C-alpha cells in the first residue's frame, strides 16, 4: 500500500531527534526513488518501536529481520555526508 508523502513524513516524526533527522530527510529526498518493494519495506520499518529503531540506526544492535536491516543500511548510506 502506497502512503502519501505527507503521511509518511508524519509517521517519521518519532519524538527522538536522532530518528527524526534520519527518517524525515530520507523520505523527502530518496523515498520516491525506491522500488515499490523497498517503499513497502520502509513503511514496515516505521511500524517498529522507537527504542529498536534507535539501537539499529546507532549501531548498538543489529535488526533481527534481514530485510529491515538492509533498509536501515540504505537509510544510513543516504545520510552520509558527501566526501
N, CA, C and O atoms as a Tinker XYZ file with bonds, in Angstrom:
   332  protein
     1  N      0.829000   -1.188000    0.000000    73     2
     2  CA     0.000000    0.000000    0.000000    64     1     3
     3  C      0.872000    1.249000    0.000000    63     2     4     5
     4  O      1.708000    1.439000    0.884000    81     3
     5  N      0.669000    2.080000   -0.983000    73     3     6
     6  CA     1.436000    3.310000   -1.112000    64     5     7
     7  C      0.831000    4.389000   -0.217000    63     6     8     9
     8  O     -0.355000    4.702000   -0.326000    81     7
     9  N      1.643000    4.947000    0.657000    73     7    10
    10  CA     1.173000    6.036000    1.500000    64     9    11
    11  C      1.571000    7.362000    0.876000    63    10    12    13
    12  O      2.563000    7.446000    0.153000    81    11
    13  N      0.791000    8.393000    1.159000    73    11    14
    14  CA     1.154000    9.709000    0.658000    64    13    15
    15  C      2.408000   10.185000    1.378000    63    14    16    17
    16  O      2.700000    9.769000    2.500000    81    15
    17  N      3.139000   11.064000    0.710000    73    15    18
    18  CA     4.381000   11.571000    1.276000    64    17    19
    19  C      4.121000   12.308000    2.593000    63    18    20    21
    20  O      4.903000   12.192000    3.537000    81    19
    21  N      3.031000   13.059000    2.654000    73    19    22
    22  CA     2.741000   13.794000    3.888000    64    21    23
    23  C      2.454000   12.838000    5.052000    63    22    24    25
    24  O      2.839000   13.108000    6.190000    81    23
    25  N      1.781000   11.730000    4.763000    73    23    26
    26  CA     1.520000   10.740000    5.814000    64    25    27
    27  C      2.820000   10.074000    6.259000    63    26    28    29
    28  O      3.014000    9.812000    7.446000    81    27
    29  N      3.698000    9.806000    5.316000    73    27    30
    30  CA     4.987000    9.212000    5.671000    64    29    31
    31  C      5.810000   10.177000    6.515000    63    30    32    33
    32  O      6.413000    9.774000    7.510000    81    31
    33  N      5.836000   11.441000    6.125000    73    31    34
    34  CA     6.585000   12.431000    6.904000    64    33    35
    35  C      6.042000   12.515000    8.325000    63    34    36    37
    36  O      6.805000   12.632000    9.284000    81    35
    37  N      4.717000   12.456000    8.452000    73    35    38
    38  CA     4.118000   12.470000    9.782000    64    37    39
    39  C      4.554000   11.236000   10.565000    63    38    40    41
    40  O      4.871000   11.338000   11.750000    81    39
    41  N      4.574000   10.082000    9.924000    73    39    42
    42  CA     4.983000    8.842000   10.589000    64    41    43
    43  C      6.457000    8.867000   10.984000    63    42    44    45
    44  O      6.876000    8.151000   11.894000    81    43
    45  N      7.240000    9.695000   10.295000    73    43    46
    46  CA     8.675000    9.807000   10.604000    64    45    47
    47  C      8.937000   10.689000   11.815000    63    46    48    49
    48  O     10.054000   10.711000   12.331000    81    47
    49  N      7.934000   11.409000   12.272000    73    47    50
    50  CA     8.081000   12.241000   13.469000    64    49    51
    51  C      7.995000   11.323000   14.674000    63    50    52    53
    52  O      6.907000   10.936000   15.102000    81    51
    53  N      9.145000   10.983000   15.212000    73    51    54
    54  CA     9.206000    9.933000   16.223000    64    53    55
    55  C      9.325000   10.443000   17.654000    63    54    56    57
    56  O      9.113000    9.678000   18.594000    81    55
    57  N      9.654000   11.695000   17.839000    73    55    58
    58  CA     9.870000   12.184000   19.191000    64    57    59
    59  C     11.289000   11.969000   19.681000    63    58    60    61
    60  O     11.623000   12.322000   20.812000    81    59
    61  N     12.109000   11.397000   18.844000    73    59    62
    62  CA    13.542000   11.253000   19.129000    64    61    63
    63  C     14.269000   11.980000   18.010000    63    62    64    65
    64  O     14.179000   11.590000   16.846000    81    63
    65  N     14.983000   13.027000   18.363000    73    63    66
    66  CA    15.662000   13.835000   17.356000    64    65    67
    67  C     16.557000   12.987000   16.456000    63    66    68    69
    68  O     16.620000   13.206000   15.246000    81    67
    69  N     17.248000   12.017000   17.056000    73    67    70
    70  CA    18.169000   11.173000   16.282000    64    69    71
    71  C     17.448000   10.432000   15.170000    63    70    72    73
    72  O     18.005000   10.240000   14.089000    81    71
    73  N     16.214000   10.015000   15.423000    73    71    74
    74  CA    15.438000    9.320000   14.402000    64    73    75
    75  C     14.840000   10.310000   13.400000    63    74    76    77
    76  O     14.826000   10.058000   12.195000    81    75
    77  N     14.349000   11.434000   13.914000    73    75    78
    78  CA    13.748000   12.442000   13.031000    64    77    79
    79  C     14.742000   12.920000   11.969000    63    78    80    81
    80  O     14.378000   13.064000   10.802000    81    79
    81  N     15.984000   13.163000   12.364000    73    79    82
    82  CA    16.964000   13.700000   11.410000    64    81    83
    83  C     17.429000   12.652000   10.397000    63    82    84    85
    84  O     18.025000   13.003000    9.379000    81    83
    85  N     17.170000   11.397000   10.658000    73    83    86
    86  CA    17.463000   10.344000    9.685000    64    85    87
    87  C     16.276000   10.088000    8.755000    63    86    88    89
    88  O     16.428000   10.020000    7.535000    81    87
    89  N     15.114000    9.950000    9.344000    73    87    90
    90  CA    13.952000    9.477000    8.593000    64    89    91
    91  C     13.299000   10.553000    7.728000    63    90    92    93
    92  O     12.980000   10.301000    6.566000    81    91
    93  N     13.098000   11.737000    8.278000    73    91    94
    94  CA    12.403000   12.775000    7.509000    64    93    95
    95  C     13.163000   13.189000    6.251000    63    94    96    97
    96  O     12.555000   13.246000    5.183000    81    95
    97  N     14.463000   13.480000    6.327000    73    95    98
    98  CA    15.182000   13.823000    5.091000    64    97    99
    99  C     15.207000   12.675000    4.081000    63    98   100   101
   100  O     15.178000   12.904000    2.872000    81    99
   101  N     15.260000   11.439000    4.585000    73    99   102
   102  CA    15.257000   10.287000    3.686000    64   101   103
   103  C     13.967000   10.254000    2.870000    63   102   104   105
   104  O     13.999000   10.033000    1.660000    81   103
   105  N     12.839000   10.473000    3.531000    73   103   106
   106  CA    11.553000   10.480000    2.821000    64   105   107
   107  C     11.526000   11.631000    1.814000    63   106   108   109
   108  O     11.112000   11.443000    0.671000    81   107
   109  N     11.961000   12.809000    2.227000    73   107   110
   110  CA    11.908000   13.970000    1.349000    64   109   111
   111  C     12.811000   13.822000    0.125000    63   110   112   113
   112  O     12.460000   14.282000   -0.961000    81   111
   113  N     13.967000   13.186000    0.293000    73   111   114
   114  CA    14.965000   13.189000   -0.768000    64   113   115
   115  C     15.102000   11.868000   -1.531000    63   114   116   117
   116  O     15.557000   11.870000   -2.674000    81   115
   117  N     14.719000   10.743000   -0.923000    73   115   118
   118  CA    15.042000    9.456000   -1.548000    64   117   119
   119  C     13.880000    8.477000   -1.688000    63   118   120   121
   120  O     13.936000    7.571000   -2.519000    81   119
   121  N     12.841000    8.643000   -0.897000    73   119   122
   122  CA    11.769000    7.642000   -0.850000    64   121   123
   123  C     11.160000    7.367000   -2.223000    63   122   124   125
   124  O     10.941000    6.210000   -2.581000    81   123
   125  N     10.889000    8.408000   -2.986000    73   123   126
   126  CA    10.208000    8.232000   -4.280000    64   125   127
   127  C     11.057000    7.459000   -5.294000    63   126   128   129
   128  O     10.520000    6.914000   -6.258000    81   127
   129  N     12.365000    7.407000   -5.086000    73   127   130
   130  CA    13.235000    6.661000   -5.997000    64   129   131
   131  C     13.337000    5.182000   -5.630000    63   130   132   133
   132  O     13.889000    4.389000   -6.393000    81   131
   133  N     12.810000    4.814000   -4.471000    73   131   134
   134  CA    12.857000    3.407000   -4.066000    64   133   135
   135  C     11.896000    2.579000   -4.916000    63   134   136   137
   136  O     10.898000    3.085000   -5.429000    81   135
   137  N     12.218000    1.306000   -5.051000    73   135   138
   138  CA    11.288000    0.383000   -5.703000    64   137   139
   139  C     10.043000    0.248000   -4.821000    63   138   140   141
   140  O     10.069000    0.598000   -3.641000    81   139
   141  N      8.964000   -0.256000   -5.400000    73   139   142
   142  CA     7.745000   -0.470000   -4.606000    64   141   143
   143  C      8.013000   -1.402000   -3.436000    63   142   144   145
   144  O      7.478000   -1.214000   -2.344000    81   143
   145  N      8.838000   -2.401000   -3.672000    73   143   146
   146  CA     9.190000   -3.351000   -2.608000    64   145   147
   147  C      9.891000   -2.629000   -1.467000    63   146   148   149
   148  O      9.562000   -2.841000   -0.300000    81   147
   149  N     10.860000   -1.776000   -1.800000    73   147   150
   150  CA    11.589000   -1.052000   -0.757000    64   149   151
   151  C     10.720000    0.011000   -0.096000    63   150   152   153
   152  O     10.893000    0.297000    1.089000    81   151
   153  N      9.794000    0.598000   -0.838000    73   151   154
   154  CA     8.864000    1.546000   -0.214000    64   153   155
   155  C      8.020000    0.828000    0.841000    63   154   156   157
   156  O      7.807000    1.351000    1.935000    81   155
   157  N      7.547000   -0.365000    0.507000    73   155   158
   158  CA     6.779000   -1.161000    1.473000    64   157   159
   159  C      7.637000   -1.543000    2.675000    63   158   160   161
   160  O      7.173000   -1.539000    3.815000    81   159
   161  N      8.889000   -1.870000    2.397000    73   159   162
   162  CA     9.819000   -2.228000    3.465000    64   161   163
   163  C     10.061000   -1.028000    4.388000    63   162   164   165
   164  O     10.108000   -1.181000    5.609000    81   163
   165  N     10.211000    0.147000    3.811000    73   163   166
   166  CA    10.388000    1.356000    4.611000    64   165   167
   167  C      9.158000    1.585000    5.499000    63   166   168   169
   168  O      9.288000    1.916000    6.678000    81   167
   169  N      7.983000    1.406000    4.928000    73   167   170
   170  CA     6.753000    1.582000    5.700000    64   169   171
   171  C      6.685000    0.571000    6.843000    63   170   172   173
   172  O      6.218000    0.887000    7.938000    81   171
   173  N      7.156000   -0.648000    6.577000    73   171   174
   174  CA     7.206000   -1.675000    7.628000    64   173   175
   175  C      8.176000   -1.258000    8.735000    63   174   176   177
   176  O      7.915000   -1.472000    9.919000    81   175
   177  N      9.290000   -0.665000    8.332000    73   175   178
   178  CA    10.287000   -0.209000    9.301000    64   177   179
   179  C      9.677000    0.829000   10.241000    63   178   180   181
   180  O      9.973000    0.839000   11.436000    81   179
   181  N      8.825000    1.702000    9.700000    73   179   182
   182  CA     8.200000    2.739000   10.523000    64   181   183
   183  C      7.249000    2.171000   11.569000    63   182   184   185
   184  O      6.880000    2.871000   12.511000    81   183
   185  N      6.850000    0.920000   11.417000    73   183   186
   186  CA     5.971000    0.278000   12.390000    64   185   187
   187  C      6.733000   -0.231000   13.614000    63   186   188   189
   188  O      6.125000   -0.629000   14.608000    81   187
   189  N      8.059000   -0.217000   13.539000    73   187   190
   190  CA     8.878000   -0.706000   14.652000    64   189   191
   191  C      8.907000    0.318000   15.784000    63   190   192   193
   192  O      8.657000    1.506000   15.578000    81   191
   193  N      9.212000   -0.162000   16.963000    73   191   194
   194  CA     9.285000    0.704000   18.142000    64   193   195
   195  C     10.515000    1.602000   18.087000    63   194   196   197
   196  O     11.567000    1.212000   17.581000    81   195
   197  N     10.359000    2.815000   18.621000    73   195   198
   198  CA    11.449000    3.784000   18.607000    64   197   199
   199  C     12.742000    3.270000   19.250000    63   198   200   201
   200  O     13.815000    3.461000   18.677000    81   199
   201  N     12.678000    2.623000   20.422000    73   199   202
   202  CA    13.942000    2.142000   21.003000    64   201   203
   203  C     14.680000    1.159000   20.090000    63   202   204   205
   204  O     15.908000    1.181000   20.020000    81   203
   205  N     13.928000    0.294000   19.388000    73   203   206
   206  CA    14.562000   -0.635000   18.451000    64   205   207
   207  C     15.192000    0.135000   17.298000    63   206   208   209
   208  O     16.344000   -0.111000   16.941000    81   207
   209  N     14.438000    1.070000   16.712000    73   207   210
   210  CA    14.976000    1.874000   15.610000    64   209   211
   211  C     16.237000    2.605000   16.043000    63   210   212   213
   212  O     17.238000    2.613000   15.326000    81   211
   213  N     16.185000    3.213000   17.211000    73   211   214
   214  CA    17.343000    3.944000   17.721000    64   213   215
   215  C     18.558000    3.025000   17.807000    63   214   216   217
   216  O     19.639000    3.378000   17.334000    81   215
   217  N     18.385000    1.849000   18.409000    73   215   218
   218  CA    19.509000    0.912000   18.556000    64   217   219
   219  C     20.048000    0.451000   17.214000    63   218   220   221
   220  O     21.261000    0.310000   17.055000    81   219
   221  N     19.171000    0.215000   16.245000    73   219   222
   222  CA    19.627000   -0.235000   14.927000    64   221   223
   223  C     20.366000    0.875000   14.198000    63   222   224   225
   224  O     21.432000    0.641000   13.628000    81   223
   225  N     19.812000    2.081000   14.209000    73   223   226
   226  CA    20.451000    3.180000   13.481000    64   225   227
   227  C     21.746000    3.638000   14.135000    63   226   228   229
   228  O     22.661000    4.087000   13.445000    81   227
   229  N     21.833000    3.532000   15.443000    73   227   230
   230  CA    23.048000    3.960000   16.137000    64   229   231
   231  C     24.096000    2.854000   16.188000    63   230   232   233
   232  O     25.206000    3.066000   16.676000    81   231
   233  N     23.743000    1.676000   15.685000    73   231   234
   234  CA    24.699000    0.573000   15.636000    64   233   235
   235  C     24.874000   -0.160000   16.956000    63   234   236   237
   236  O     25.836000   -0.911000   17.118000    81   235
   237  N     23.961000    0.043000   17.904000    73   235   238
   238  CA    24.049000   -0.654000   19.188000    64   237   239
   239  C     23.626000   -2.111000   19.059000    63   238   240   241
   240  O     24.121000   -2.983000   19.773000    81   239
   241  N     22.701000   -2.358000   18.136000    73   239   242
   242  CA    22.219000   -3.715000   17.877000    64   241   243
   243  C     21.920000   -3.851000   16.395000    63   242   244   245
   244  O     21.676000   -2.864000   15.700000    81   243
   245  N     21.944000   -5.101000   15.919000    73   243   246
   246  CA    21.555000   -5.372000   14.536000    64   245   247
   247  C     20.096000   -5.793000   14.518000    63   246   248   249
   248  O     19.641000   -6.557000   15.370000    81   247
   249  N     19.379000   -5.286000   13.543000    73   247   250
   250  CA    17.980000   -5.677000   13.379000    64   249   251
   251  C     17.923000   -7.167000   13.067000    63   250   252   253
   252  O     18.647000   -7.639000   12.190000    81   251
   253  N     17.071000   -7.917000   13.771000    73   251   254
   254  CA    16.998000   -9.365000   13.538000    64   253   255
   255  C     16.356000   -9.742000   12.199000    63   254   256   257
   256  O     16.529000  -10.865000   11.727000    81   255
   257  N     15.628000   -8.824000   11.594000    73   255   258
   258  CA    14.998000   -9.081000   10.292000    64   257   259
   259  C     15.954000   -8.620000    9.195000    63   258   260   261
   260  O     16.232000   -7.426000    9.089000    81   259
   261  N     16.465000   -9.546000    8.373000    73   259   262
   262  CA    17.461000   -9.175000    7.355000    64   261   263
   263  C     16.970000   -8.103000    6.369000    63   262   264   265
   264  O     17.751000   -7.253000    5.942000    81   263
   265  N     15.694000   -8.143000    6.013000    73   263   266
   266  CA    15.172000   -7.144000    5.075000    64   265   267
   267  C     15.139000   -5.763000    5.716000    63   266   268   269
   268  O     15.552000   -4.779000    5.103000    81   267
   269  N     14.653000   -5.691000    6.939000    73   267   270
   270  CA    14.620000   -4.408000    7.636000    64   269   271
   271  C     16.029000   -3.906000    7.920000    63   270   272   273
   272  O     16.290000   -2.705000    7.855000    81   271
   273  N     16.936000   -4.824000    8.234000    73   271   274
   274  CA    18.332000   -4.440000    8.463000    64   273   275
   275  C     18.923000   -3.816000    7.195000    63   274   276   277
   276  O     19.667000   -2.838000    7.270000    81   275
   277  N     18.593000   -4.377000    6.048000    73   275   278
   278  CA    19.081000   -3.807000    4.784000    64   277   279
   279  C     18.537000   -2.395000    4.605000    63   278   280   281
   280  O     19.265000   -1.506000    4.163000    81   279
   281  N     17.261000   -2.176000    4.942000    73   279   282
   282  CA    16.666000   -0.846000    4.809000    64   281   283
   283  C     17.330000    0.143000    5.766000    63   282   284   285
   284  O     17.541000    1.302000    5.407000    81   283
   285  N     17.659000   -0.298000    6.969000    73   283   286
   286  CA    18.393000    0.559000    7.911000    64   285   287
   287  C     19.688000    1.031000    7.257000    63   286   288   289
   288  O     20.037000    2.209000    7.336000    81   287
   289  N     20.400000    0.104000    6.610000    73   287   290
   290  CA    21.674000    0.461000    5.976000    64   289   291
   291  C     21.474000    1.345000    4.747000    63   290   292   293
   292  O     22.308000    2.204000    4.462000    81   291
   293  N     20.393000    1.146000    4.026000    73   291   294
   294  CA    20.076000    2.027000    2.894000    64   293   295
   295  C     19.883000    3.454000    3.400000    63   294   296   297
   296  O     20.428000    4.400000    2.830000    81   295
   297  N     19.115000    3.604000    4.459000    73   295   298
   298  CA    18.858000    4.940000    5.018000    64   297   299
   299  C     20.155000    5.557000    5.524000    63   298   300   301
   300  O     20.429000    6.728000    5.263000    81   299
   301  N     20.948000    4.783000    6.240000    73   299   302
   302  CA    22.219000    5.299000    6.750000    64   301   303
   303  C     23.158000    5.704000    5.616000    63   302   304   305
   304  O     23.863000    6.708000    5.720000    81   303
   305  N     23.168000    4.933000    4.544000    73   303   306
   306  CA    24.083000    5.262000    3.436000    64   305   307
   307  C     23.676000    6.570000    2.754000    63   306   308   309
   308  O     24.532000    7.299000    2.252000    81   307
   309  N     22.376000    6.870000    2.734000    73   307   310
   310  CA    21.928000    8.129000    2.156000    64   309   311
   311  C     22.137000    9.310000    3.097000    63   310   312   313
   312  O     21.999000   10.465000    2.695000    81   311
   313  N     22.464000    9.021000    4.328000    73   311   314
   314  CA    22.642000   10.069000    5.328000    64   313   315
   315  C     24.116000   10.456000    5.490000    63   314   316   317
   316  O     24.440000   11.381000    6.236000    81   315
   317  N     24.994000    9.756000    4.800000    73   315   318
   318  CA    26.417000   10.059000    4.910000    64   317   319
   319  C     26.731000   11.385000    4.233000    63   318   320   321
   320  O     26.244000   11.644000    3.133000    81   319
   321  N     27.535000   12.225000    4.870000    73   319   322
   322  CA    27.912000   13.477000    4.198000    64   321   323
   323  C     28.789000   13.191000    2.976000    63   322   324   325
   324  O     29.586000   12.253000    2.971000    81   323
   325  N     28.628000   14.004000    1.963000    73   323   326
   326  CA    29.433000   13.846000    0.742000    64   325   327
   327  C     30.902000   14.114000    1.067000    63   326   328   329
   328  O     31.232000   15.066000    1.775000    81   327
   329  N     31.766000   13.265000    0.543000    73   327   330
   330  CA    33.193000   13.406000    0.832000    64   329   331
   331  C     33.834000   14.424000   -0.088000    63   330   332
   332  O     35.035000   14.675000    0.009000    81   331
